[in-house]
């Protein structure tokens, strides 16, 4: 608990500027946080949020400006120094040792000990005490690799609290969480504030900052473009500040004009990696010129369904055709060649080859087709022409097309995947979580592209854990629960609370 | 699961030994003593591998580190006329070779396989070039008979009547196990080898940890080398390590990067060789000597084929640590 008066800010940054070769990541940024305050740091990908908190955490050194911790100016030599001064950070990519237990992970670097030996009993007690105090439930003796994502994040938070953090930096903590887990986390964050811990909460989900932050700082192009509070603004106002223009938070589209059946699936069943039934006897049709959205809580067979449809997972079915051609038992490559585009839910793992250039990633599934290669020899110039066009058309923010895909931000990576899949003019587009971890401006863009594809006559199957996305984008909504499609409705007729009940396995008439 | 196999295997082997002991006391004791002596450098060298790889550094230069130390140890002892001084010289040389690997693989972030290979080539070249005949050790290394314990039948003469190096090797394995799994150093070392980024953000200095561990491990390779020339052979020969540094890596894998596991694996290796030599000497099996000499290498291949893919190395092994 902080003993000093709440008048002294825990952290104050004054006129911070940070330059990288070719870019100014932060320009004259000032920020002040008092004990028990939650500051929402909002901005598009590349707005300079991460750079700013990395300076506060000692990972970068500011070129100009000063950082004050508890009233005294500091020059942080690294994260160790920051931790010592009570700054903790929950990273977007968890910094946990998978084979260690929860307790081992938390105490690492600051172990309770008797001479050289670790006092495991004391460690366990201390972690259990913190876990109870802040309502962060974890099994202290479980191995981290066996834990679900939400629990891993709680371990990360506990790790910072164990080090007596009185300022907690959370870098997009909700990006990996389900809606329920997100709500729990927001509550936990309020709990920190009540305990006098200050929080810097980075996100680009407007609803979340409005729900939990005391003040909101909006960054754009490395500068603070606005400081506001949830009482003074709303989602539309924040979005406008972030992007610098007014943003459509709802999808603007004409009514669908469905044509012939493109995807036709009867009696599809598939199993999980462990061999448990995941998709049970699914019947589904998607017509040309319509977007069918699959709503559902994650883990109800959506992933397995998409993998089955794209040839990535073994499945059984009475019929599985795309535009009349059988896709059952075909390879992913063959299915792609039949005109199926696939935006996978995990772009890092299934959508891109990180160390390859953007140009190569743009032709990942047709590098061997003309004009990108002829007689087994690749044509660099054709690939580069395509990549240059697509980078421009899809507004991928990158220094060049030879930049590696892994060095792009999440939103730009996603644009590369979308560009690749849509530029092949698919008859059927299967898009899984197309805007996960993507900022508001890019979401709007990706949504409009998907609608464009529909208007061009493509059939679109959309899978998303964001109910708002499904309702906003789809023309027809099906609800998936426990491997089955349990309901179907036109999206105009959908009532949020009844669809929520269906997603939870309930009945529509409750 | 694996632990259960290991226990079953150990019990099986131990009961065979007891049966053999009842049938022929002197032969059994002599085979076991030979096996243990054979295992000593393998135990020590496997510990080198474990310390390095648990810290995230591949050390395929153990062979060269041992060879250099065997050389320095032997000539040091012969010239100064002092076995202890020679041994210390061997250990010191090992640490220098360890620091050499650490400089390349940790500080300069070189490819670790190349850094290790350089050590092996350097060691072969230097020791062959400077080798000269005509030196002898001032004395034979003393053995230490632990009174009381040494009088227990079977166990006594095998375990408690040995050269100092043998005790040192077994003790090293036991102590290393405690250090790795019960101490602050161990937790940090394993974190550095599994997920250096996590160790770094937790306040552990990854580079320093790796540098020190690789250097200290070199000292153990030095001890193994000194054992070979000062105690086992009482002489230095060109290339006398004969692949033991590589065999030790196989033992490390077979022991699943666990000091106790590797101790068991090294003893098993020693036993296989001890038995084969005895059978050969007794003319029970009549095959050319060359095939017996092949045994450790064949065994290495077979064991690696069985085990590899079933045990998991430290996740960050072989990757230089780059701060974000």
Boltz contact constraints between the chains, C-beta under 6 A:
constraints:
  - contact:
      token1: [A, 79]
      token2: [B, 201]
      max_distance: 6.0
  - contact:
      token1: [A, 80]
      token2: [B, 203]
      max_distance: 6.0
  - contact:
      token1: [A, 83]
      token2: [B, 203]
      max_distance: 6.0
  - contact:
      token1: [A, 95]
      token2: [B, 197]
      max_distance: 6.0
  - contact:
      token1: [A, 95]
      token2: [B, 198]
      max_distance: 6.0
  - contact:
      token1: [A, 95]
      token2: [B, 201]
      max_distance: 6.0
  - contact:
      token1: [A, 96]
      token2: [B, 198]
      max_distance: 6.0
  - contact:
      token1: [A, 97]
      token2: [B, 191]
      max_distance: 6.0
  - contact:
      token1: [A, 97]
      token2: [B, 194]
      max_distance: 6.0
  - contact:
      token1: [A, 97]
      token2: [B, 195]
      max_distance: 6.0
  - contact:
      token1: [A, 97]
      token2: [B, 198]
      max_distance: 6.0
  - contact:
      token1: [A, 99]
      token2: [B, 194]
      max_distance: 6.0
  - contact:
      token1: [A, 108]
      token2: [B, 191]
      max_distance: 6.0
  - contact:
      token1: [A, 108]
      token2: [B, 202]
      max_distance: 6.0
  - contact:
      token1: [A, 109]
      token2: [B, 202]
      max_distance: 6.0
  - contact:
      token1: [A, 109]
      token2: [B, 203]
      max_distance: 6.0
  - contact:
      token1: [A, 109]
      token2: [B, 204]
      max_distance: 6.0
  - contact:
      token1: [A, 111]
      token2: [B, 184]
      max_distance: 6.0
  - contact:
      token1: [A, 113]
      token2: [B, 184]
      max_distance: 6.0
  - contact:
      token1: [A, 116]
      token2: [B, 183]
      max_distance: 6.0
  - contact:
      token1: [A, 117]
      token2: [B, 182]
      max_distance: 6.0
  - contact:
      token1: [A, 117]
      token2: [B, 183]
      max_distance: 6.0
  - contact:
      token1: [A, 118]
      token2: [B, 184]
      max_distance: 6.0
